[in-house]
Amino acid sequence: MDKKITIAIDGFSSTGKSTVAKQLAKELGYVYVDTGAMYRAVTLYVMRHLFVTETNFDVEAILRHLPFISLKFIFDEKLGYGEIYLNKENVEKEIRLMEVSRNVSRVATISKVREMLVKQQQEMGKNKGVVMDGRDIGTVVFPDADLKLFMTASTQTRAERRYKELCGRGNEVEFNEVLENVKERDYLDSTREDSPLIKAKDAIEIDNSELTLEEQFEKVVKLARDKIAEKD
């Protein structure tokens, strides 16, 4: 029987981390955890309470409400992975809206928010057999992960992917708005003081600007199976 490993997938926004992580978890029979969805759910909560608006960013109010935020992934057999629930409400679709994307990197800079979510993420992955994607999985959440991948792609490519995704969901957005959002998130994610987005020294970088989903998946599956074989 194969020994289970911990797989950490980090990278910039819209590099397809979640897509390949879901595919990989399904292929291996592992648990998939989308940490970005957790930060988005917290962001949605504080936006609903108007703690984060275009003119307001009330960190004290956000911190006061952290005890009232309950996050849970509930497995959906039809999808083959878990969707995020915020206080028992499925918010998987709502957290993907452009309004949430505009604010999630700001909320993620709050150290207490990161501390709360990192603890939850470490608990989810303590038994191994997990594929987790985000910004700081291989550097902070699981610095001893058996396999670390770092996904990247050109800014233009990522903006085009995000634009198509949003349009496909029926959202009315301008491409330039999406492009600027990608650039802004890159800057905020990479320059924040607490757990900035950086490539772990032992991570394998995958630039998927020119790769098809199939090519990317084949590459990632081989890396995972090779690492599992090393453990046997």
TORTORNU-305147 format. One line per field, with one value per residue: residue in one letter; residue number from 1; z negated, y negated, x negated of N, C-alpha, C in turn. Coordinates in steps of 0.001 Angstrom, whole numbers, plus 500000, padded with zeros to 6 digits. Each point is the difference from the previous one (the first is absolute). Last residue first. Example, Ala and Ser with C-alpha at 12.3 -4.5 7.8 and 13.67 -1.06 7.14 Angstrom:
<kolnus>
rest = S; A
nr = 2; 1
nZ = 492920; 500070
nY = 502250; 505720
nX = 487150; 499710
caZ = 499940; 500000
caY = 498810; 498810
caX = 499180; 500890
cZ = 499270; 500000
cY = 498910; 498800
cX = 500770; 499100
</kolnus>
This chain:
<kolnus>
rest = D; K; E; A; I; K; D; R; A; L; K; V; V; K; E; F; Q; E; E; L; T; L; E; S; N; D; I; E; I; A; D; K; A; K; I; L; P; S; D; E; R; T; S; D; L; Y; D; R; E; K; V; N; E; L; V; E; N; F; E; V; E; N; G; R; G; C; L; E; K; Y; R; R; E; A; R; T; Q; T; S; A; T; M; F; L; K; L; D; A; D; P; F; V; V; T; G; I; D; R; G; D; M; V; V; G; K; N; K; G; M; E; Q; Q; Q; K; V; L; M; E; R; V; K; S; I; T; A; V; R; S; V; N; R; S; V; E; M; L; R; I; E; K; E; V; N; E; K; N; L; Y; I; E; G; Y; G; L; K; E; D; F; I; F; K; L; S; I; F; P; L; H; R; L; I; A; E; V; D; F; N; T; E; T; V; F; L; H; R; M; V; Y; L; T; V; A; R; Y; M; A; G; T; D; V; Y; V; Y; G; L; E; K; A; L; Q; K; A; V; T; S; K; G; T; S; S; F; G; D; I; A; I; T; I; K; K; D; M
nr = 232; 231; 230; 229; 228; 227; 226; 225; 224; 223; 222; 221; 220; 219; 218; 217; 216; 215; 214; 213; 212; 211; 210; 209; 208; 207; 206; 205; 204; 203; 202; 201; 200; 199; 198; 197; 196; 195; 194; 193; 192; 191; 190; 189; 188; 187; 186; 185; 184; 183; 182; 181; 180; 179; 178; 177; 176; 175; 174; 173; 172; 171; 170; 169; 168; 167; 166; 165; 164; 163; 162; 161; 160; 159; 158; 157; 156; 155; 154; 153; 152; 151; 150; 149; 148; 147; 146; 145; 144; 143; 142; 141; 140; 139; 138; 137; 136; 135; 134; 133; 132; 131; 130; 129; 128; 127; 126; 125; 124; 123; 122; 121; 120; 119; 118; 117; 116; 115; 114; 113; 112; 111; 110; 109; 108; 107; 106; 105; 104; 103; 102; 101; 100; 99; 98; 97; 96; 95; 94; 93; 92; 91; 90; 89; 88; 87; 86; 85; 84; 83; 82; 81; 80; 79; 78; 77; 76; 75; 74; 73; 72; 71; 70; 69; 68; 67; 66; 65; 64; 63; 62; 61; 60; 59; 58; 57; 56; 55; 54; 53; 52; 51; 50; 49; 48; 47; 46; 45; 44; 43; 42; 41; 40; 39; 38; 37; 36; 35; 34; 33; 32; 31; 30; 29; 28; 27; 26; 25; 24; 23; 22; 21; 20; 19; 18; 17; 16; 15; 14; 13; 12; 11; 10; 9; 8; 7; 6; 5; 4; 3; 2; 1
nZ = 500251; 501165; 504384; 503173; 500217; 502671; 504629; 501463; 500606; 503942; 503925; 500697; 501820; 504705; 502616; 500179; 502966; 504466; 501085; 500413; 503158; 500922; 500111; 496096; 495467; 496520; 495228; 495880; 495057; 494785; 495863; 497953; 499715; 501507; 498947; 497934; 494879; 494706; 497002; 501149; 505096; 504952; 503658; 500832; 501872; 504632; 503111; 500737; 503041; 504616; 501672; 500822; 504009; 503794; 500452; 501737; 504655; 502732; 498769; 498501; 498128; 499209; 500398; 500309; 503100; 500001; 497040; 501290; 503198; 498474; 497921; 502738; 501842; 497285; 499558; 503412; 499941; 497056; 500032; 497386; 495968; 495075; 496688; 496282; 496667; 496563; 495832; 495630; 496175; 498743; 499549; 498982; 501714; 504387; 503563; 500669; 501401; 503348; 501897; 499753; 498922; 499292; 497161; 497131; 495121; 495335; 498357; 502156; 498491; 496610; 501247; 501491; 496804; 498168; 502599; 499957; 496581; 500396; 503140; 498744; 497333; 502072; 504384; 504813; 502985; 501448; 504005; 504049; 501754; 502638; 504720; 501385; 499092; 503042; 504041; 499499; 497941; 495946; 500245; 500948; 496486; 495493; 496412; 494676; 495122; 498084; 503575; 503595; 504807; 502892; 502061; 503513; 503682; 502109; 498691; 495317; 495914; 494768; 496581; 496559; 496767; 495959; 496787; 496644; 496239; 497444; 501818; 499524; 498247; 502906; 503400; 498864; 499833; 504081; 504122; 504505; 504194; 504070; 503428; 497219; 495468; 496061; 500398; 500125; 503440; 501166; 497528; 501127; 503803; 499613; 498353; 503082; 502839; 498474; 500384; 504212; 501369; 498989; 501284; 500041; 500539; 499400; 502296; 503626; 504533; 503767; 498756; 498708; 503431; 502248; 497829; 500159; 503907; 500368; 497274; 501265; 503759; 500661; 497891; 495889; 497795; 497102; 497515; 497501; 497276; 497561; 496949; 499371; 499314; 501481; 502322; 500335
nY = 495504; 495268; 498257; 499865; 496235; 496409; 500275; 498954; 495424; 497805; 500870; 497659; 495654; 499439; 500638; 496490; 496378; 500540; 499590; 495710; 496989; 496463; 495910; 497218; 501695; 501097; 501780; 501619; 502192; 499741; 499157; 495707; 496973; 495609; 495910; 496091; 498348; 499357; 496006; 495449; 498346; 499901; 502958; 499982; 495981; 499222; 502475; 498692; 496530; 501061; 501912; 497114; 497531; 502137; 500159; 496281; 499411; 502247; 499527; 501864; 502645; 505306; 504839; 504109; 500238; 496248; 500095; 502506; 498152; 496913; 501637; 501452; 496717; 498140; 502328; 499535; 496147; 499824; 504299; 504342; 504378; 503333; 503876; 504517; 504430; 504701; 502128; 496718; 496792; 495576; 498321; 496062; 496351; 500076; 502328; 498272; 495388; 498267; 503623; 505582; 505755; 505623; 504988; 504067; 499881; 498696; 495452; 496108; 497056; 496985; 496187; 496297; 497060; 496725; 496183; 496427; 496627; 496746; 496512; 496241; 496856; 496770; 496995; 499337; 501589; 497232; 497692; 502336; 500722; 496929; 499858; 503879; 500385; 498194; 502385; 505016; 504494; 501616; 501613; 504619; 503262; 500551; 502688; 500579; 500623; 497357; 499911; 503722; 502560; 504655; 504854; 504321; 502673; 499261; 502029; 500926; 496651; 498008; 495988; 496365; 495357; 495612; 495461; 495311; 496917; 498447; 496059; 495068; 496229; 498320; 496971; 495498; 497305; 498317; 497164; 496876; 496822; 497643; 503028; 504050; 503483; 500950; 501354; 504284; 503214; 500798; 503066; 504620; 501591; 501081; 504199; 503435; 500424; 502318; 504647; 501937; 500892; 504111; 505115; 505640; 505803; 505602; 504893; 503522; 499705; 497491; 496063; 496257; 497383; 496791; 495908; 496793; 497370; 496154; 496236; 497017; 496589; 495263; 495716; 497494; 501475; 503692; 505413; 505089; 504987; 505182; 504827; 505594; 505858; 505291; 504811; 505450
nX = 492101; 500010; 498981; 503504; 502817; 498667; 500821; 504315; 501124; 498576; 502448; 504016; 499817; 499616; 503871; 503153; 499322; 501208; 504571; 501927; 497095; 495885; 497120; 499436; 498383; 495610; 497765; 496107; 498590; 497753; 497260; 499150; 504426; 502757; 503442; 503647; 500885; 500610; 500132; 499122; 501324; 499621; 501610; 504795; 501769; 499262; 502524; 504420; 500880; 500171; 503955; 503597; 500090; 501765; 504679; 502153; 499896; 503242; 505196; 505127; 504741; 501859; 501263; 497276; 496430; 497133; 496361; 496208; 497095; 496799; 496087; 496458; 497203; 496661; 495951; 496744; 497291; 496302; 496782; 498655; 499170; 499652; 497585; 499564; 498247; 500116; 499626; 500671; 499101; 501375; 505109; 502459; 497304; 497767; 502444; 504419; 501844; 503127; 503763; 502268; 499631; 501004; 499165; 498875; 497944; 500577; 500777; 502651; 503604; 498588; 497635; 502502; 501885; 497183; 499192; 503114; 499817; 496602; 500504; 502456; 497874; 497044; 501124; 500169; 503502; 503620; 499357; 500510; 504429; 503110; 501529; 502438; 504608; 503036; 500894; 501970; 500336; 502208; 504579; 501005; 499746; 502339; 503688; 501193; 499366; 496394; 496969; 497528; 497808; 498846; 497579; 499450; 501552; 504647; 504066; 500439; 498824; 498391; 498525; 497124; 499694; 499701; 501778; 499926; 500417; 496121; 497741; 500972; 497483; 496645; 501240; 500510; 496144; 498205; 502070; 500430; 502739; 501474; 501595; 501570; 500677; 502089; 504871; 502548; 499609; 495527; 497468; 500497; 497710; 495457; 498805; 499959; 496240; 496223; 500173; 499225; 495603; 497901; 501281; 499380; 500925; 498703; 499149; 499298; 497934; 501669; 502318; 497497; 498118; 502673; 500766; 496613; 499456; 502719; 498961; 496488; 499385; 498896; 501876; 498040; 495369; 497263; 499110; 500915; 498660; 500762; 498884; 500645; 500442; 499086; 501308; 500395
caZ = 499815; 498617; 499147; 500169; 499221; 498610; 499752; 499929; 498777; 498858; 500005; 499544; 498550; 499363; 500174; 499105; 498636; 499860; 500029; 498714; 499953; 499814; 501304; 501001; 500878; 500765; 501238; 500705; 501440; 500852; 500529; 500611; 499041; 500358; 500535; 501028; 501393; 500954; 499427; 498987; 498629; 499168; 499967; 499525; 498594; 499184; 500024; 499090; 498626; 499664; 499940; 498764; 498894; 500110; 499552; 498563; 499336; 499942; 501056; 499583; 500952; 499406; 500211; 498898; 500084; 501052; 499503; 498897; 500605; 500740; 499001; 499401; 501025; 500101; 498814; 500091; 501069; 499505; 500264; 501404; 500499; 501310; 500072; 501360; 500106; 501365; 500780; 500976; 500184; 500479; 499975; 499514; 498649; 499194; 499897; 499510; 499026; 500191; 499438; 500823; 499542; 500997; 500284; 500983; 501366; 500275; 499055; 500689; 501123; 499422; 499466; 501136; 500552; 499007; 500065; 501121; 499811; 498885; 500499; 500951; 499188; 499376; 498556; 499382; 499748; 498799; 498862; 499667; 499273; 498581; 499766; 500501; 498990; 498813; 500135; 500651; 501244; 499680; 499636; 501174; 501031; 500616; 501127; 501299; 500505; 499023; 499040; 499320; 498761; 500210; 499030; 499046; 499676; 500400; 501437; 500790; 500950; 501222; 500026; 501340; 500128; 501366; 500048; 501367; 500525; 499296; 500371; 500562; 499021; 498949; 500580; 500103; 498640; 499521; 498541; 499740; 498610; 499155; 500749; 501139; 501131; 499374; 500376; 498806; 499684; 500963; 499537; 498718; 500254; 500658; 498938; 499161; 500705; 499892; 498593; 499734; 500533; 498954; 500706; 499198; 500623; 499621; 498879; 498910; 498928; 500580; 500493; 498821; 499368; 500868; 499981; 498666; 499999; 501014; 499505; 498844; 500107; 500646; 501358; 500305; 500190; 501242; 499833; 501292; 499885; 501215; 499984; 499858; 500355; 498848; 500084; 500000
caY = 501423; 500254; 499826; 501196; 501065; 499692; 500225; 501468; 500539; 499530; 500728; 501374; 499970; 499618; 501127; 501068; 499614; 500035; 501406; 500586; 500307; 501396; 500649; 499028; 500630; 498884; 500403; 498971; 500186; 500164; 501368; 500386; 500735; 501402; 500246; 501032; 499567; 501117; 501316; 500339; 499927; 498993; 500151; 501332; 500137; 499069; 500444; 501146; 499499; 499306; 501020; 500760; 499177; 499921; 501297; 500053; 499179; 500706; 499517; 499365; 498951; 498712; 498999; 500067; 501285; 499863; 499111; 500679; 501024; 499296; 499493; 501152; 500547; 499086; 500201; 501311; 499923; 499186; 498562; 499752; 498633; 499756; 498556; 499482; 498598; 499481; 500949; 500754; 501326; 499819; 501285; 501000; 499756; 499188; 500614; 501374; 500233; 499078; 498667; 498924; 498693; 499059; 498745; 500329; 500149; 501438; 500663; 500801; 500742; 501054; 501004; 500719; 500875; 501051; 500931; 500913; 500848; 500903; 501040; 500791; 500836; 501123; 499887; 499394; 501010; 500734; 499072; 499842; 501152; 499776; 498682; 500009; 500699; 499155; 499019; 498750; 499851; 499588; 498582; 499128; 500301; 498707; 500241; 499568; 500984; 500065; 498922; 499541; 499243; 498576; 499269; 499233; 500742; 499202; 499715; 501197; 500173; 500753; 501144; 500570; 501454; 500457; 501451; 500515; 500307; 501151; 501278; 500957; 500285; 500848; 501322; 500661; 500315; 501182; 499973; 501255; 500440; 498901; 499180; 499367; 499736; 499703; 498670; 499170; 499983; 499100; 498628; 499726; 499850; 498707; 499002; 500105; 499350; 498556; 499636; 499913; 498718; 498994; 498736; 498816; 498733; 498879; 499158; 500327; 500716; 501086; 501020; 500620; 500839; 501157; 500834; 500611; 501142; 500985; 500761; 500825; 501322; 500892; 500411; 500153; 498752; 499257; 498544; 499311; 498556; 499266; 498662; 498856; 498709; 499103; 498775; 498798
caX = 500322; 500381; 498829; 499175; 500642; 499736; 498570; 499812; 500615; 499212; 498721; 500261; 500202; 498741; 499074; 500437; 499693; 498539; 499582; 500375; 501426; 500412; 500158; 500464; 500998; 500555; 500656; 500768; 499794; 501187; 500057; 498720; 499169; 499775; 498660; 499930; 500145; 500100; 500274; 499001; 500528; 499340; 498539; 499625; 500384; 499218; 498595; 499922; 500084; 498751; 498947; 500218; 499513; 498542; 499481; 500263; 498992; 498716; 499114; 498739; 499646; 499630; 501031; 500955; 500686; 501011; 501047; 500693; 500859; 501058; 500947; 500682; 500900; 501134; 500838; 500658; 501001; 501113; 499890; 500350; 499864; 500599; 500236; 500055; 500400; 499871; 499190; 500793; 499396; 498627; 499301; 500964; 500510; 499088; 498681; 500130; 498922; 498872; 500130; 499438; 500444; 499483; 500694; 501026; 499465; 499899; 499089; 498994; 500582; 500834; 499073; 499418; 501029; 500258; 498865; 500192; 501178; 499713; 499111; 500793; 500901; 499282; 500230; 498815; 498964; 500394; 499918; 498576; 499462; 499705; 499397; 498621; 499201; 499994; 498931; 500357; 499233; 498624; 499932; 500159; 499001; 499678; 499110; 500537; 500972; 501092; 499789; 501211; 499854; 500265; 500804; 499200; 498783; 498842; 500116; 499665; 501094; 499737; 500913; 500118; 499971; 499742; 499794; 499845; 501330; 500589; 499382; 500955; 501060; 499424; 499742; 501299; 500458; 499293; 500055; 499296; 499847; 499520; 499041; 500661; 499121; 498709; 499508; 500168; 501431; 500633; 499733; 500647; 501436; 500181; 499841; 501197; 501106; 499774; 500149; 501435; 500459; 499833; 499800; 500334; 499608; 500855; 499587; 500911; 499300; 499189; 500936; 500610; 498991; 499737; 501215; 500041; 499088; 500396; 501152; 499627; 500612; 499025; 500393; 501422; 500733; 499834; 500067; 499976; 500261; 499648; 500599; 499110; 500576; 500009; 499216; 500847
cZ = 499639; 499720; 498553; 499133; 500063; 499076; 498529; 499754; 499854; 498691; 498806; 499941; 499447; 498475; 499267; 500074; 499038; 498571; 499790; 499920; 498620; 500087; 499892; 501325; 501034; 501015; 500637; 501303; 500728; 501462; 500849; 500646; 500714; 498941; 500307; 500545; 500965; 501454; 501110; 499486; 499011; 498573; 499015; 499796; 499435; 498516; 499063; 499952; 498998; 498544; 499583; 499815; 498664; 498840; 500006; 499417; 498490; 499247; 499858; 501223; 499484; 501085; 499381; 500114; 498908; 500129; 501022; 499500; 498941; 500612; 500680; 499032; 499460; 501023; 500033; 498839; 500095; 501019; 499496; 500204; 501468; 500396; 501412; 499941; 501465; 500026; 501427; 500853; 500972; 500219; 500568; 499872; 499474; 498546; 499141; 499796; 499457; 499101; 500325; 499378; 500877; 499617; 501103; 500374; 500958; 501386; 500275; 499104; 500640; 501103; 499387; 499534; 501135; 500522; 499003; 500137; 501107; 499782; 498914; 500499; 500870; 499224; 499303; 498476; 499387; 499616; 498695; 498833; 499612; 499295; 498566; 499719; 500413; 498888; 498766; 499973; 500722; 501247; 499734; 499648; 501205; 501145; 500732; 501094; 501327; 500555; 499068; 498956; 499472; 498643; 500379; 499072; 499084; 499769; 500511; 501500; 500930; 500833; 501355; 499915; 501461; 500040; 501455; 499951; 501424; 500551; 499259; 500372; 500490; 498947; 498923; 500565; 500019; 498611; 499419; 498489; 499920; 498551; 499119; 500757; 501142; 501065; 499250; 500199; 498794; 499720; 500973; 499596; 498721; 500283; 500581; 498848; 499154; 500683; 499807; 498554; 499739; 500479; 498966; 500784; 499120; 500684; 499687; 498733; 498890; 498908; 500521; 500412; 498796; 499321; 500808; 499868; 498652; 499950; 500976; 499567; 498856; 500105; 500739; 501471; 500322; 500053; 501362; 499762; 501367; 499863; 501224; 499911; 499721; 500440; 498701; 500000
cY = 500818; 501473; 500376; 499945; 501278; 501072; 499768; 500347; 501489; 500592; 499596; 500794; 501400; 500103; 499734; 501196; 501137; 499674; 500139; 501451; 500585; 500147; 501461; 500672; 499045; 500603; 498763; 500543; 498995; 500150; 500244; 501379; 500484; 500648; 501483; 500065; 501186; 499550; 501035; 501432; 500487; 499926; 499058; 500132; 501344; 500192; 499134; 500549; 501139; 499542; 499364; 501063; 500707; 499198; 499986; 501293; 499988; 499194; 500701; 499538; 499256; 499002; 498649; 498946; 500187; 501274; 499835; 499157; 500723; 501001; 499322; 499541; 501181; 500515; 499103; 500206; 501304; 499956; 499270; 498496; 499956; 498527; 499677; 498509; 499564; 498576; 499515; 500878; 500867; 501327; 499847; 501364; 501135; 499870; 499242; 500637; 501425; 500338; 499141; 498642; 498926; 498643; 499222; 498779; 500428; 500315; 501490; 500828; 500952; 500880; 501169; 501101; 500852; 501006; 501141; 501009; 501044; 500976; 501041; 501169; 500870; 500942; 501239; 499920; 499417; 501011; 500714; 499044; 499836; 501121; 499846; 498679; 500013; 500623; 499115; 499009; 498695; 499795; 499546; 498537; 499061; 500163; 498675; 500269; 499609; 500790; 499980; 498965; 499524; 499298; 498543; 499221; 499235; 500749; 499245; 499734; 501154; 500155; 500678; 501220; 500395; 501517; 500433; 501480; 500558; 500428; 501202; 501353; 501093; 500372; 500957; 501412; 500744; 500407; 501288; 500075; 501332; 500404; 498926; 499208; 499447; 499709; 499577; 498581; 499114; 499884; 498961; 498529; 499631; 499730; 498603; 498996; 500019; 499222; 498498; 499593; 499792; 498610; 498884; 498743; 498843; 498741; 498958; 499246; 500486; 500858; 501214; 501128; 500745; 500991; 501274; 500925; 500705; 501235; 501093; 500907; 500928; 501420; 500777; 500390; 500274; 498764; 499321; 498507; 499349; 498548; 499245; 498708; 498882; 498637; 499205; 498744
cX = 498750; 500252; 500296; 498742; 499160; 500603; 499673; 498532; 499737; 500534; 499140; 498710; 500227; 500112; 498679; 499051; 500332; 499583; 498499; 499533; 500299; 501516; 500464; 500316; 500581; 500969; 500624; 500568; 500887; 499594; 501242; 500051; 498737; 499105; 499880; 498582; 499905; 500180; 500196; 500163; 498937; 500533; 499308; 498491; 499556; 500296; 499160; 498581; 499871; 499989; 498676; 498931; 500168; 499409; 498480; 499432; 500174; 498947; 498653; 499229; 498772; 499612; 499700; 501086; 501025; 500824; 501119; 501166; 500825; 500987; 501188; 501085; 500791; 501014; 501239; 500957; 500795; 501136; 501242; 499911; 500417; 499836; 500461; 500274; 499930; 500529; 499764; 499090; 500796; 499275; 498584; 499343; 500870; 500449; 499015; 498628; 500006; 498808; 498801; 500269; 499385; 500570; 499284; 500810; 501122; 499448; 499817; 499106; 498989; 500584; 500756; 499051; 499437; 501029; 500187; 498859; 500127; 501154; 499725; 499162; 500894; 500918; 499441; 500132; 498734; 498920; 500335; 499800; 498530; 499250; 499501; 499290; 498529; 499147; 499889; 498845; 500296; 499144; 498569; 499786; 500098; 499006; 499767; 498971; 500663; 501197; 501199; 499594; 501356; 499998; 500184; 500938; 499058; 498693; 498782; 500045; 499633; 501265; 499883; 500907; 500090; 499921; 499865; 499666; 499958; 501363; 500596; 499396; 500938; 501047; 499493; 499850; 501335; 500489; 499404; 499800; 499252; 499714; 499371; 498939; 500850; 498949; 498738; 499461; 500290; 501493; 500565; 499802; 500741; 501475; 500241; 499950; 501276; 501122; 499811; 500256; 501480; 500429; 499882; 499604; 500451; 499474; 501069; 499663; 500938; 499373; 499248; 500941; 500580; 499069; 499781; 501216; 499998; 499113; 500407; 501158; 499648; 500561; 498918; 500189; 501471; 500863; 499881; 500207; 499861; 500430; 499503; 500811; 499005; 500528; 500079; 499115
</kolnus>
